[in-house]
Amino acid sequence: MTTVLITGAGTGFGREVALRLAAEGFDVIAGVEIAPQVYELSEEARSRNVTLQVEKLDVTHEGDRQKAEDWDVDILLNNAGISEGGAVADIPAKNLRRQYEVNIIGPVLLTQIVLRKMVAKKKGKVVFMSSVAGLTADPFTAAYSSSKHAVEAIAASLSQEVREFGIEVATVNPGPFLTGFNDRMFDTWKSWEDDPSKRLFDYSKIAFPHEQYDPEPVFKTTVGVINGSITPYRNVEPKEIIPQQREQMDAAWTQKVTDGLGTRPEIVQKAYDIKPGTPV
């Protein structure tokens, strides 16, 4: 039986993917951030008549990561992640560091542990739950987006480094999906330990600047990448936004530093105009 380790399985994409893979017959180790999620996810698995090995696995906690030393993992889905909103000019150092610890440092250190056994077996697969935010960037998402740009670089390097050992590497790149994740990103300022009077922006007036999709395509694609029915290295969902992503990436080659100076970009204005949780 193929063993899949999924981090961040207590909520969102990771939770549903863990349950669906278990239903397909995979031996799933579902890592959750906090202890109460162990019971909650175990009960959900029982109600859906599937079996999960649910483990407390905070990727930033060394003791939690060391548990993976005892697991024989065939496929690792690095799904755990948080999203910190706020402008570059305002985001506190503490929040910036936490963003990188959860989305970059923790997953890399866990991957190092799992890779040792994969290399010994000369096979395995590492999948990173990245984002379209790892390919492009929106206003007020610099911390999150930069962490996902780092994930993209890590995945690209790792793919070249472990290919000779028979280990596959892939990314899943969700766009704006209505899971609550994006809207929570634009609420993190409420817990900042800073001086609000010094902020450049009033975050009570700003929301995630995109309409959001039903998450079903991400569940299906992630399961497909893991079970091998989907083989591309990069997997953007929904597919209808791929041309837009490529256009944004290409635009950087022709953009002038003076373009639009003194005016508010459309995407910034949309952050003021849109309501949280607006569906496509």
Secondary structure by P-SEA (a helix, b strand, c coil): cbbbbbccccccaaaaaaaaaaaaccccbbbbccaaaaaaaaaaaaaaccccccccccccccccccccccccccbbbcccccccccccccccaaaaaaaaaaccaaaaaaaaaaaaaaaaaccbbbbbbccccccccccccaaaaaaaaaaaaaaaaaaaacccccbbbbbbbbcccccaaaaaaaaccccccccccccccccccccccbbbccaaaaaaaaaaaaacccccccccccccaaaaaaaaaacccccccccccccccaaaaaaacccccccc
